[in-house]
Amino acid sequence: MNNCVLLEELLIKKSQQKRRTSPSNFKVRFFVLTKSKLAYYEHRHGKKKTLKGSVELSRIKCVEIVKSDIIIPCQYKYPFQIVHDNYILYVFAPNRESRQRWVFTLKEEGSKS
């Protein structure tokens, strides 16, 4: 039941820069939200998806829309952030409706865990 897929979509993720020397970059990832976790995969056409990271919903502290006056350097212009542990995961949706759906569902499911 916890593996039931609630949402899945190609979104863009900003690197978390966990190391000081890591560059800031933006990658297209296939995001999958279940009742227990948010996972994201490397997505290449014709290849098996490779898990790149995941966050248990119980570890998410905050999910909110990011409003910014700076230029967003990727093609998806609708950012939101997921605060977990000591990190902030910045995710960019392709449109306003997609962003709303992800933020609402993450908040809804996160409050249940």
PDB file as gemmi writes it, atoms N, CA and C in Angstrom:
CRYST1    1.000    1.000    1.000  90.00  90.00  90.00 P 1                      
ATOM      1  N   MET A   1       0.817  -1.202   0.000  1.00  0.00           N  
ATOM      2  CA  MET A   1       0.000   0.000   0.000  1.00  0.00           C  
ATOM      3  C   MET A   1       0.862   1.268   0.000  1.00  0.00           C  
ATOM      4  N   ASN A   2       2.018   1.233   0.701  1.00  0.00           N  
ATOM      5  CA  ASN A   2       2.898   2.395   0.733  1.00  0.00           C  
ATOM      6  C   ASN A   2       3.612   2.627  -0.582  1.00  0.00           C  
ATOM      7  N   ASN A   3       3.619   1.626  -1.472  1.00  0.00           N  
ATOM      8  CA  ASN A   3       4.274   1.770  -2.772  1.00  0.00           C  
ATOM      9  C   ASN A   3       3.327   2.282  -3.844  1.00  0.00           C  
ATOM     10  N   CYS A   4       2.104   2.590  -3.478  1.00  0.00           N  
ATOM     11  CA  CYS A   4       1.116   3.120  -4.420  1.00  0.00           C  
ATOM     12  C   CYS A   4       1.606   4.469  -4.956  1.00  0.00           C  
ATOM     13  N   VAL A   5       1.722   4.581  -6.273  1.00  0.00           N  
ATOM     14  CA  VAL A   5       2.222   5.819  -6.890  1.00  0.00           C  
ATOM     15  C   VAL A   5       1.117   6.872  -6.881  1.00  0.00           C  
ATOM     16  N   LEU A   6       1.421   8.018  -6.267  1.00  0.00           N  
ATOM     17  CA  LEU A   6       0.484   9.138  -6.207  1.00  0.00           C  
ATOM     18  C   LEU A   6       0.712  10.113  -7.356  1.00  0.00           C  
ATOM     19  N   LEU A   7       1.986  10.396  -7.632  1.00  0.00           N  
ATOM     20  CA  LEU A   7       2.365  11.294  -8.726  1.00  0.00           C  
ATOM     21  C   LEU A   7       3.661  10.800  -9.346  1.00  0.00           C  
ATOM     22  N   GLU A   8       3.806  11.013 -10.650  1.00  0.00           N  
ATOM     23  CA  GLU A   8       5.082  10.764 -11.319  1.00  0.00           C  
ATOM     24  C   GLU A   8       5.172  11.694 -12.516  1.00  0.00           C  
ATOM     25  N   GLU A   9       6.377  12.254 -12.709  1.00  0.00           N  
ATOM     26  CA  GLU A   9       6.534  13.239 -13.774  1.00  0.00           C  
ATOM     27  C   GLU A   9       8.008  13.586 -13.943  1.00  0.00           C  
ATOM     28  N   LEU A  10       8.374  13.984 -15.143  1.00  0.00           N  
ATOM     29  CA  LEU A  10       9.714  14.527 -15.384  1.00  0.00           C  
ATOM     30  C   LEU A  10       9.743  15.959 -14.854  1.00  0.00           C  
ATOM     31  N   LEU A  11      10.657  16.225 -13.934  1.00  0.00           N  
ATOM     32  CA  LEU A  11      10.849  17.549 -13.361  1.00  0.00           C  
ATOM     33  C   LEU A  11      12.345  17.841 -13.399  1.00  0.00           C  
ATOM     34  N   ILE A  12      12.713  19.073 -13.111  1.00  0.00           N  
ATOM     35  CA  ILE A  12      14.130  19.425 -13.053  1.00  0.00           C  
ATOM     36  C   ILE A  12      14.515  19.634 -11.591  1.00  0.00           C  
ATOM     37  N   LYS A  13      15.662  19.082 -11.224  1.00  0.00           N  
ATOM     38  CA  LYS A  13      16.179  19.184  -9.862  1.00  0.00           C  
ATOM     39  C   LYS A  13      17.481  19.967  -9.891  1.00  0.00           C  
ATOM     40  N   LYS A  14      17.606  20.894  -8.951  1.00  0.00           N  
ATOM     41  CA  LYS A  14      18.868  21.630  -8.800  1.00  0.00           C  
ATOM     42  C   LYS A  14      19.766  20.814  -7.887  1.00  0.00           C  
ATOM     43  N   SER A  15      21.051  20.771  -8.200  1.00  0.00           N  
ATOM     44  CA  SER A  15      21.985  20.029  -7.355  1.00  0.00           C  
ATOM     45  C   SER A  15      21.934  20.578  -5.932  1.00  0.00           C  
ATOM     46  N   GLN A  16      22.114  19.678  -4.963  1.00  0.00           N  
ATOM     47  CA  GLN A  16      22.047  20.088  -3.560  1.00  0.00           C  
ATOM     48  C   GLN A  16      23.371  20.614  -3.040  1.00  0.00           C  
ATOM     49  N   GLN A  17      24.424  20.474  -3.810  1.00  0.00           N  
ATOM     50  CA  GLN A  17      25.744  20.988  -3.459  1.00  0.00           C  
ATOM     51  C   GLN A  17      26.137  20.596  -2.036  1.00  0.00           C  
ATOM     52  N   LYS A  18      26.108  19.300  -1.783  1.00  0.00           N  
ATOM     53  CA  LYS A  18      26.473  18.787  -0.459  1.00  0.00           C  
ATOM     54  C   LYS A  18      27.969  18.953  -0.202  1.00  0.00           C  
ATOM     55  N   ARG A  19      28.746  19.076  -1.262  1.00  0.00           N  
ATOM     56  CA  ARG A  19      30.186  19.338  -1.139  1.00  0.00           C  
ATOM     57  C   ARG A  19      30.472  20.752  -1.618  1.00  0.00           C  
ATOM     58  N   ARG A  20      31.385  21.409  -0.965  1.00  0.00           N  
ATOM     59  CA  ARG A  20      31.702  22.802  -1.316  1.00  0.00           C  
ATOM     60  C   ARG A  20      32.161  22.974  -2.751  1.00  0.00           C  
ATOM     61  N   THR A  21      32.829  21.969  -3.278  1.00  0.00           N  
ATOM     62  CA  THR A  21      33.390  22.108  -4.627  1.00  0.00           C  
ATOM     63  C   THR A  21      32.431  21.680  -5.729  1.00  0.00           C  
ATOM     64  N   SER A  22      31.268  21.151  -5.355  1.00  0.00           N  
ATOM     65  CA  SER A  22      30.348  20.693  -6.399  1.00  0.00           C  
ATOM     66  C   SER A  22      29.692  21.885  -7.098  1.00  0.00           C  
ATOM     67  N   PRO A  23      29.601  21.816  -8.413  1.00  0.00           N  
ATOM     68  CA  PRO A  23      29.002  22.925  -9.154  1.00  0.00           C  
ATOM     69  C   PRO A  23      27.474  22.920  -9.023  1.00  0.00           C  
ATOM     70  N   SER A  24      26.887  24.079  -9.204  1.00  0.00           N  
ATOM     71  CA  SER A  24      25.433  24.181  -9.227  1.00  0.00           C  
ATOM     72  C   SER A  24      24.974  23.773 -10.622  1.00  0.00           C  
ATOM     73  N   ASN A  25      24.129  22.744 -10.695  1.00  0.00           N  
ATOM     74  CA  ASN A  25      23.640  22.333 -12.005  1.00  0.00           C  
ATOM     75  C   ASN A  25      22.196  21.881 -11.905  1.00  0.00           C  
ATOM     76  N   PHE A  26      21.578  21.713 -13.036  1.00  0.00           N  
ATOM     77  CA  PHE A  26      20.172  21.360 -13.122  1.00  0.00           C  
ATOM     78  C   PHE A  26      20.039  20.102 -13.969  1.00  0.00           C  
ATOM     79  N   LYS A  27      19.335  19.113 -13.446  1.00  0.00           N  
ATOM     80  CA  LYS A  27      19.188  17.835 -14.139  1.00  0.00           C  
ATOM     81  C   LYS A  27      17.723  17.472 -14.256  1.00  0.00           C  
ATOM     82  N   VAL A  28      17.350  16.927 -15.408  1.00  0.00           N  
ATOM     83  CA  VAL A  28      16.007  16.386 -15.571  1.00  0.00           C  
ATOM     84  C   VAL A  28      15.981  15.048 -14.845  1.00  0.00           C  
ATOM     85  N   ARG A  29      15.007  14.878 -13.988  1.00  0.00           N  
ATOM     86  CA  ARG A  29      14.849  13.638 -13.238  1.00  0.00           C  
ATOM     87  C   ARG A  29      13.388  13.194 -13.306  1.00  0.00           C  
ATOM     88  N   PHE A  30      13.192  11.884 -13.235  1.00  0.00           N  
ATOM     89  CA  PHE A  30      11.843  11.326 -13.205  1.00  0.00           C  
ATOM     90  C   PHE A  30      11.473  11.158 -11.733  1.00  0.00           C  
ATOM     91  N   PHE A  31      10.548  11.992 -11.253  1.00  0.00           N  
ATOM     92  CA  PHE A  31      10.133  11.971  -9.854  1.00  0.00           C  
ATOM     93  C   PHE A  31       8.938  11.050  -9.670  1.00  0.00           C  
ATOM     94  N   VAL A  32       8.965  10.281  -8.578  1.00  0.00           N  
ATOM     95  CA  VAL A  32       7.865   9.378  -8.226  1.00  0.00           C  
ATOM     96  C   VAL A  32       7.539   9.604  -6.751  1.00  0.00           C  
ATOM     97  N   LEU A  33       6.278   9.942  -6.493  1.00  0.00           N  
ATOM     98  CA  LEU A  33       5.810  10.134  -5.123  1.00  0.00           C  
ATOM     99  C   LEU A  33       4.884   8.988  -4.753  1.00  0.00           C  
ATOM    100  N   THR A  34       5.215   8.300  -3.656  1.00  0.00           N  
ATOM    101  CA  THR A  34       4.344   7.257  -3.106  1.00  0.00           C  
ATOM    102  C   THR A  34       3.864   7.739  -1.740  1.00  0.00           C  
ATOM    103  N   LYS A  35       3.106   6.924  -1.060  1.00  0.00           N  
ATOM    104  CA  LYS A  35       2.597   7.297   0.259  1.00  0.00           C  
ATOM    105  C   LYS A  35       3.691   7.349   1.319  1.00  0.00           C  
ATOM    106  N   SER A  36       4.871   6.782   1.025  1.00  0.00           N  
ATOM    107  CA  SER A  36       5.928   6.767   2.033  1.00  0.00           C  
ATOM    108  C   SER A  36       7.169   7.577   1.651  1.00  0.00           C  
ATOM    109  N   LYS A  37       7.413   7.794   0.328  1.00  0.00           N  
ATOM    110  CA  LYS A  37       8.629   8.514  -0.030  1.00  0.00           C  
ATOM    111  C   LYS A  37       8.523   9.215  -1.380  1.00  0.00           C  
ATOM    112  N   LEU A  38       9.460  10.134  -1.561  1.00  0.00           N  
ATOM    113  CA  LEU A  38       9.657  10.824  -2.832  1.00  0.00           C  
ATOM    114  C   LEU A  38      10.983  10.317  -3.370  1.00  0.00           C  
ATOM    115  N   ALA A  39      10.973   9.758  -4.566  1.00  0.00           N  
ATOM    116  CA  ALA A  39      12.199   9.248  -5.184  1.00  0.00           C  
ATOM    117  C   ALA A  39      12.382   9.917  -6.537  1.00  0.00           C  
ATOM    118  N   TYR A  40      13.647  10.042  -6.945  1.00  0.00           N  
ATOM    119  CA  TYR A  40      13.905  10.581  -8.281  1.00  0.00           C  
ATOM    120  C   TYR A  40      14.974   9.753  -8.962  1.00  0.00           C  
ATOM    121  N   TYR A  41      14.793   9.633 -10.261  1.00  0.00           N  
ATOM    122  CA  TYR A  41      15.585   8.714 -11.075  1.00  0.00           C  
ATOM    123  C   TYR A  41      16.210   9.452 -12.245  1.00  0.00           C  
ATOM    124  N   GLU A  42      17.380   8.964 -12.664  1.00  0.00           N  
ATOM    125  CA  GLU A  42      17.971   9.425 -13.913  1.00  0.00           C  
ATOM    126  C   GLU A  42      17.120   8.829 -15.025  1.00  0.00           C  
ATOM    127  N   HIS A  43      16.777   9.639 -15.991  1.00  0.00           N  
ATOM    128  CA  HIS A  43      15.864   9.184 -17.042  1.00  0.00           C  
ATOM    129  C   HIS A  43      16.528   9.336 -18.404  1.00  0.00           C  
ATOM    130  N   ARG A  44      16.785   8.222 -19.047  1.00  0.00           N  
ATOM    131  CA  ARG A  44      17.310   8.235 -20.416  1.00  0.00           C  
ATOM    132  C   ARG A  44      16.396   7.375 -21.257  1.00  0.00           C  
ATOM    133  N   HIS A  45      16.020   7.898 -22.396  1.00  0.00           N  
ATOM    134  CA  HIS A  45      15.121   7.162 -23.289  1.00  0.00           C  
ATOM    135  C   HIS A  45      15.718   5.811 -23.669  1.00  0.00           C  
ATOM    136  N   GLY A  46      14.903   4.774 -23.521  1.00  0.00           N  
ATOM    137  CA  GLY A  46      15.336   3.445 -23.899  1.00  0.00           C  
ATOM    138  C   GLY A  46      16.209   2.740 -22.880  1.00  0.00           C  
ATOM    139  N   LYS A  47      16.468   3.380 -21.749  1.00  0.00           N  
ATOM    140  CA  LYS A  47      17.311   2.763 -20.712  1.00  0.00           C  
ATOM    141  C   LYS A  47      16.507   2.626 -19.426  1.00  0.00           C  
ATOM    142  N   LYS A  48      16.967   1.703 -18.576  1.00  0.00           N  
ATOM    143  CA  LYS A  48      16.331   1.501 -17.283  1.00  0.00           C  
ATOM    144  C   LYS A  48      16.570   2.725 -16.401  1.00  0.00           C  
ATOM    145  N   LYS A  49      15.561   3.135 -15.653  1.00  0.00           N  
ATOM    146  CA  LYS A  49      15.712   4.270 -14.749  1.00  0.00           C  
ATOM    147  C   LYS A  49      16.669   3.904 -13.614  1.00  0.00           C  
ATOM    148  N   THR A  50      17.545   4.836 -13.263  1.00  0.00           N  
ATOM    149  CA  THR A  50      18.510   4.635 -12.188  1.00  0.00           C  
ATOM    150  C   THR A  50      18.145   5.539 -11.022  1.00  0.00           C  
ATOM    151  N   LEU A  51      17.916   4.964  -9.835  1.00  0.00           N  
ATOM    152  CA  LEU A  51      17.587   5.753  -8.654  1.00  0.00           C  
ATOM    153  C   LEU A  51      18.752   6.679  -8.312  1.00  0.00           C  
ATOM    154  N   LYS A  52      18.478   7.971  -8.201  1.00  0.00           N  
ATOM    155  CA  LYS A  52      19.512   8.947  -7.859  1.00  0.00           C  
ATOM    156  C   LYS A  52      19.351   9.472  -6.440  1.00  0.00           C  
ATOM    157  N   GLY A  53      18.139   9.366  -5.875  1.00  0.00           N  
ATOM    158  CA  GLY A  53      17.924   9.837  -4.516  1.00  0.00           C  
ATOM    159  C   GLY A  53      16.494   9.619  -4.084  1.00  0.00           C  
ATOM    160  N   SER A  54      16.289   9.663  -2.783  1.00  0.00           N  
ATOM    161  CA  SER A  54      14.931   9.551  -2.248  1.00  0.00           C  
ATOM    162  C   SER A  54      14.872  10.191  -0.869  1.00  0.00           C  
ATOM    163  N   VAL A  55      13.670  10.578  -0.483  1.00  0.00           N  
ATOM    164  CA  VAL A  55      13.424  11.196   0.818  1.00  0.00           C  
ATOM    165  C   VAL A  55      12.171  10.551   1.392  1.00  0.00           C  
ATOM    166  N   GLU A  56      12.288  10.026   2.606  1.00  0.00           N  
ATOM    167  CA  GLU A  56      11.104   9.504   3.296  1.00  0.00           C  
ATOM    168  C   GLU A  56      10.204  10.689   3.626  1.00  0.00           C  
ATOM    169  N   LEU A  57       8.902  10.550   3.412  1.00  0.00           N  
ATOM    170  CA  LEU A  57       7.982  11.658   3.671  1.00  0.00           C  
ATOM    171  C   LEU A  57       8.029  12.089   5.132  1.00  0.00           C  
ATOM    172  N   SER A  58       8.291  11.158   6.026  1.00  0.00           N  
ATOM    173  CA  SER A  58       8.354  11.490   7.455  1.00  0.00           C  
ATOM    174  C   SER A  58       9.524  12.437   7.772  1.00  0.00           C  
ATOM    175  N   ARG A  59      10.502  12.540   6.889  1.00  0.00           N  
ATOM    176  CA  ARG A  59      11.673  13.402   7.107  1.00  0.00           C  
ATOM    177  C   ARG A  59      11.495  14.802   6.512  1.00  0.00           C  
ATOM    178  N   ILE A  60      10.425  14.985   5.750  1.00  0.00           N  
ATOM    179  CA  ILE A  60      10.180  16.291   5.132  1.00  0.00           C  
ATOM    180  C   ILE A  60       9.596  17.239   6.180  1.00  0.00           C  
ATOM    181  N   LYS A  61      10.261  18.398   6.317  1.00  0.00           N  
ATOM    182  CA  LYS A  61       9.841  19.385   7.313  1.00  0.00           C  
ATOM    183  C   LYS A  61       8.929  20.449   6.715  1.00  0.00           C  
ATOM    184  N   CYS A  62       9.133  20.737   5.421  1.00  0.00           N  
ATOM    185  CA  CYS A  62       8.393  21.843   4.811  1.00  0.00           C  
ATOM    186  C   CYS A  62       8.404  21.690   3.289  1.00  0.00           C  
ATOM    187  N   VAL A  63       7.297  22.048   2.656  1.00  0.00           N  
ATOM    188  CA  VAL A  63       7.199  22.093   1.192  1.00  0.00           C  
ATOM    189  C   VAL A  63       6.532  23.419   0.850  1.00  0.00           C  
ATOM    190  N   GLU A  64       7.163  24.205  -0.013  1.00  0.00           N  
ATOM    191  CA  GLU A  64       6.559  25.491  -0.359  1.00  0.00           C  
ATOM    192  C   GLU A  64       6.990  25.960  -1.741  1.00  0.00           C  
ATOM    193  N   ILE A  65       6.148  26.799  -2.306  1.00  0.00           N  
ATOM    194  CA  ILE A  65       6.427  27.412  -3.606  1.00  0.00           C  
ATOM    195  C   ILE A  65       7.510  28.459  -3.406  1.00  0.00           C  
ATOM    196  N   VAL A  66       8.447  28.522  -4.342  1.00  0.00           N  
ATOM    197  CA  VAL A  66       9.533  29.503  -4.289  1.00  0.00           C  
ATOM    198  C   VAL A  66       9.170  30.642  -5.228  1.00  0.00           C  
ATOM    199  N   LYS A  67       9.196  31.844  -4.693  1.00  0.00           N  
ATOM    200  CA  LYS A  67       8.984  33.029  -5.517  1.00  0.00           C  
ATOM    201  C   LYS A  67      10.331  33.725  -5.641  1.00  0.00           C  
ATOM    202  N   SER A  68      10.706  34.021  -6.860  1.00  0.00           N  
ATOM    203  CA  SER A  68      12.037  34.570  -7.079  1.00  0.00           C  
ATOM    204  C   SER A  68      12.014  35.657  -8.145  1.00  0.00           C  
ATOM    205  N   ASP A  69      12.833  36.670  -7.919  1.00  0.00           N  
ATOM    206  CA  ASP A  69      12.979  37.743  -8.904  1.00  0.00           C  
ATOM    207  C   ASP A  69      14.171  37.504  -9.818  1.00  0.00           C  
ATOM    208  N   ILE A  70      14.968  36.468  -9.515  1.00  0.00           N  
ATOM    209  CA  ILE A  70      16.130  36.191 -10.356  1.00  0.00           C  
ATOM    210  C   ILE A  70      15.738  35.312 -11.542  1.00  0.00           C  
ATOM    211  N   ILE A  71      16.554  35.321 -12.547  1.00  0.00           N  
ATOM    212  CA  ILE A  71      16.301  34.515 -13.748  1.00  0.00           C  
ATOM    213  C   ILE A  71      16.535  33.045 -13.421  1.00  0.00           C  
ATOM    214  N   ILE A  72      15.596  32.208 -13.782  1.00  0.00           N  
ATOM    215  CA  ILE A  72      15.726  30.769 -13.551  1.00  0.00           C  
ATOM    216  C   ILE A  72      16.459  30.168 -14.746  1.00  0.00           C  
ATOM    217  N   PRO A  73      17.627  29.528 -14.493  1.00  0.00           N  
ATOM    218  CA  PRO A  73      18.483  29.069 -15.592  1.00  0.00           C  
ATOM    219  C   PRO A  73      18.132  27.694 -16.168  1.00  0.00           C  
ATOM    220  N   CYS A  74      16.891  27.279 -16.083  1.00  0.00           N  
ATOM    221  CA  CYS A  74      16.490  26.030 -16.713  1.00  0.00           C  
ATOM    222  C   CYS A  74      15.143  26.259 -17.394  1.00  0.00           C  
ATOM    223  N   GLN A  75      14.721  25.295 -18.237  1.00  0.00           N  
ATOM    224  CA  GLN A  75      13.525  25.544 -19.034  1.00  0.00           C  
ATOM    225  C   GLN A  75      12.221  25.450 -18.247  1.00  0.00           C  
ATOM    226  N   TYR A  76      12.242  24.824 -17.055  1.00  0.00           N  
ATOM    227  CA  TYR A  76      11.031  24.739 -16.227  1.00  0.00           C  
ATOM    228  C   TYR A  76      11.042  25.930 -15.270  1.00  0.00           C  
ATOM    229  N   LYS A  77      10.031  26.760 -15.325  1.00  0.00           N  
ATOM    230  CA  LYS A  77      10.059  28.048 -14.628  1.00  0.00           C  
ATOM    231  C   LYS A  77       9.197  28.112 -13.365  1.00  0.00           C  
ATOM    232  N   TYR A  78       8.775  26.957 -12.827  1.00  0.00           N  
ATOM    233  CA  TYR A  78       7.872  26.953 -11.678  1.00  0.00           C  
ATOM    234  C   TYR A  78       8.509  26.192 -10.513  1.00  0.00           C  
ATOM    235  N   PRO A  79       9.352  26.894  -9.710  1.00  0.00           N  
ATOM    236  CA  PRO A  79      10.093  26.215  -8.644  1.00  0.00           C  
ATOM    237  C   PRO A  79       9.288  26.008  -7.365  1.00  0.00           C  
ATOM    238  N   PHE A  80       9.656  24.931  -6.655  1.00  0.00           N  
ATOM    239  CA  PHE A  80       9.206  24.721  -5.284  1.00  0.00           C  
ATOM    240  C   PHE A  80      10.344  24.063  -4.526  1.00  0.00           C  
ATOM    241  N   GLN A  81      10.279  24.139  -3.207  1.00  0.00           N  
ATOM    242  CA  GLN A  81      11.358  23.573  -2.399  1.00  0.00           C  
ATOM    243  C   GLN A  81      10.819  22.573  -1.393  1.00  0.00           C  
ATOM    244  N   ILE A  82      11.658  21.582  -1.125  1.00  0.00           N  
ATOM    245  CA  ILE A  82      11.336  20.532  -0.159  1.00  0.00           C  
ATOM    246  C   ILE A  82      12.458  20.548   0.870  1.00  0.00           C  
ATOM    247  N   VAL A  83      12.121  20.913   2.097  1.00  0.00           N  
ATOM    248  CA  VAL A  83      13.106  20.976   3.168  1.00  0.00           C  
ATOM    249  C   VAL A  83      13.059  19.644   3.915  1.00  0.00           C  
ATOM    250  N   HIS A  84      14.220  18.979   3.992  1.00  0.00           N  
ATOM    251  CA  HIS A  84      14.311  17.708   4.699  1.00  0.00           C  
ATOM    252  C   HIS A  84      15.671  17.614   5.369  1.00  0.00           C  
ATOM    253  N   ASP A  85      15.701  16.995   6.534  1.00  0.00           N  
ATOM    254  CA  ASP A  85      16.943  16.889   7.297  1.00  0.00           C  
ATOM    255  C   ASP A  85      17.627  18.259   7.303  1.00  0.00           C  
ATOM    256  N   ASN A  86      18.840  18.355   6.814  1.00  0.00           N  
ATOM    257  CA  ASN A  86      19.530  19.646   6.769  1.00  0.00           C  
ATOM    258  C   ASN A  86      19.690  20.156   5.343  1.00  0.00           C  
ATOM    259  N   TYR A  87      18.862  19.681   4.445  1.00  0.00           N  
ATOM    260  CA  TYR A  87      18.986  20.032   3.028  1.00  0.00           C  
ATOM    261  C   TYR A  87      17.708  20.649   2.490  1.00  0.00           C  
ATOM    262  N   ILE A  88      17.885  21.402   1.414  1.00  0.00           N  
ATOM    263  CA  ILE A  88      16.743  21.937   0.676  1.00  0.00           C  
ATOM    264  C   ILE A  88      16.852  21.404  -0.740  1.00  0.00           C  
ATOM    265  N   LEU A  89      15.810  20.723  -1.173  1.00  0.00           N  
ATOM    266  CA  LEU A  89      15.742  20.185  -2.525  1.00  0.00           C  
ATOM    267  C   LEU A  89      14.922  21.160  -3.360  1.00  0.00           C  
ATOM    268  N   TYR A  90      15.544  21.760  -4.373  1.00  0.00           N  
ATOM    269  CA  TYR A  90      14.847  22.682  -5.268  1.00  0.00           C  
ATOM    270  C   TYR A  90      14.411  21.906  -6.503  1.00  0.00           C  
ATOM    271  N   VAL A  91      13.116  21.988  -6.789  1.00  0.00           N  
ATOM    272  CA  VAL A  91      12.537  21.264  -7.914  1.00  0.00           C  
ATOM    273  C   VAL A  91      11.791  22.270  -8.787  1.00  0.00           C  
ATOM    274  N   PHE A  92      11.858  22.060 -10.095  1.00  0.00           N  
ATOM    275  CA  PHE A  92      11.233  22.973 -11.048  1.00  0.00           C  
ATOM    276  C   PHE A  92      10.218  22.203 -11.886  1.00  0.00           C  
ATOM    277  N   ALA A  93       8.989  22.678 -11.885  1.00  0.00           N  
ATOM    278  CA  ALA A  93       7.903  22.051 -12.633  1.00  0.00           C  
ATOM    279  C   ALA A  93       7.723  22.771 -13.974  1.00  0.00           C  
ATOM    280  N   PRO A  94       7.134  22.076 -14.958  1.00  0.00           N  
ATOM    281  CA  PRO A  94       6.983  22.682 -16.286  1.00  0.00           C  
ATOM    282  C   PRO A  94       5.873  23.736 -16.366  1.00  0.00           C  
ATOM    283  N   ASN A  95       4.933  23.705 -15.409  1.00  0.00           N  
ATOM    284  CA  ASN A  95       3.835  24.678 -15.431  1.00  0.00           C  
ATOM    285  C   ASN A  95       3.255  24.853 -14.026  1.00  0.00           C  
ATOM    286  N   ARG A  96       2.431  25.861 -13.871  1.00  0.00           N  
ATOM    287  CA  ARG A  96       1.851  26.211 -12.572  1.00  0.00           C  
ATOM    288  C   ARG A  96       0.996  25.074 -12.003  1.00  0.00           C  
ATOM    289  N   GLU A  97       0.215  24.423 -12.861  1.00  0.00           N  
ATOM    290  CA  GLU A  97      -0.673  23.348 -12.400  1.00  0.00           C  
ATOM    291  C   GLU A  97       0.129  22.158 -11.853  1.00  0.00           C  
ATOM    292  N   SER A  98       1.192  21.813 -12.529  1.00  0.00           N  
ATOM    293  CA  SER A  98       2.057  20.729 -12.083  1.00  0.00           C  
ATOM    294  C   SER A  98       2.652  21.061 -10.718  1.00  0.00           C  
ATOM    295  N   ARG A  99       3.168  22.272 -10.581  1.00  0.00           N  
ATOM    296  CA  ARG A  99       3.761  22.685  -9.307  1.00  0.00           C  
ATOM    297  C   ARG A  99       2.733  22.627  -8.185  1.00  0.00           C  
ATOM    298  N   GLN A 100       1.546  23.131  -8.440  1.00  0.00           N  
ATOM    299  CA  GLN A 100       0.487  23.099  -7.419  1.00  0.00           C  
ATOM    300  C   GLN A 100       0.161  21.670  -7.005  1.00  0.00           C  
ATOM    301  N   ARG A 101       0.073  20.791  -7.972  1.00  0.00           N  
ATOM    302  CA  ARG A 101      -0.254  19.383  -7.708  1.00  0.00           C  
ATOM    303  C   ARG A 101       0.814  18.732  -6.822  1.00  0.00           C  
ATOM    304  N   TRP A 102       2.081  18.975  -7.130  1.00  0.00           N  
ATOM    305  CA  TRP A 102       3.170  18.393  -6.345  1.00  0.00           C  
ATOM    306  C   TRP A 102       3.208  18.967  -4.932  1.00  0.00           C  
ATOM    307  N   VAL A 103       3.123  20.276  -4.813  1.00  0.00           N  
ATOM    308  CA  VAL A 103       3.175  20.914  -3.488  1.00  0.00           C  
ATOM    309  C   VAL A 103       2.001  20.456  -2.635  1.00  0.00           C  
ATOM    310  N   PHE A 104       0.798  20.468  -3.191  1.00  0.00           N  
ATOM    311  CA  PHE A 104      -0.391  20.055  -2.439  1.00  0.00           C  
ATOM    312  C   PHE A 104      -0.280  18.598  -1.986  1.00  0.00           C  
ATOM    313  N   THR A 105       0.102  17.721  -2.899  1.00  0.00           N  
ATOM    314  CA  THR A 105       0.156  16.289  -2.574  1.00  0.00           C  
ATOM    315  C   THR A 105       1.269  15.996  -1.576  1.00  0.00           C  
ATOM    316  N   LEU A 106       2.425  16.628  -1.731  1.00  0.00           N  
ATOM    317  CA  LEU A 106       3.506  16.438  -0.764  1.00  0.00           C  
ATOM    318  C   LEU A 106       3.099  16.916   0.629  1.00  0.00           C  
ATOM    319  N   LYS A 107       2.438  18.051   0.709  1.00  0.00           N  
ATOM    320  CA  LYS A 107       1.985  18.560   2.005  1.00  0.00           C  
ATOM    321  C   LYS A 107       0.938  17.622   2.601  1.00  0.00           C  
ATOM    322  N   GLU A 108       0.000  17.212   1.783  1.00  0.00           N  
ATOM    323  CA  GLU A 108      -1.089  16.330   2.230  1.00  0.00           C  
ATOM    324  C   GLU A 108      -0.542  15.010   2.761  1.00  0.00           C  
ATOM    325  N   GLU A 109       0.316  14.378   1.997  1.00  0.00           N  
ATOM    326  CA  GLU A 109       0.865  13.062   2.396  1.00  0.00           C  
ATOM    327  C   GLU A 109       1.869  13.222   3.541  1.00  0.00           C  
ATOM    328  N   GLY A 110       2.613  14.311   3.545  1.00  0.00           N  
ATOM    329  CA  GLY A 110       3.580  14.537   4.615  1.00  0.00           C  
ATOM    330  C   GLY A 110       2.912  14.727   5.970  1.00  0.00           C  
ATOM    331  N   SER A 111       1.735  15.326   5.960  1.00  0.00           N  
ATOM    332  CA  SER A 111       1.028  15.533   7.226  1.00  0.00           C  
ATOM    333  C   SER A 111       0.477  14.227   7.791  1.00  0.00           C  
ATOM    334  N   LYS A 112       0.368  13.208   6.952  1.00  0.00           N  
ATOM    335  CA  LYS A 112      -0.139  11.903   7.402  1.00  0.00           C  
ATOM    336  C   LYS A 112       0.956  11.048   8.041  1.00  0.00           C  
ATOM    337  N   SER A 113       2.229  11.365   7.698  1.00  0.00           N  
ATOM    338  CA  SER A 113       3.310  10.502   8.201  1.00  0.00           C  
ATOM    339  C   SER A 113       3.855  10.958   9.536  1.00  0.00           C  
TER     340      SER A 113                                                      
END                                                                             
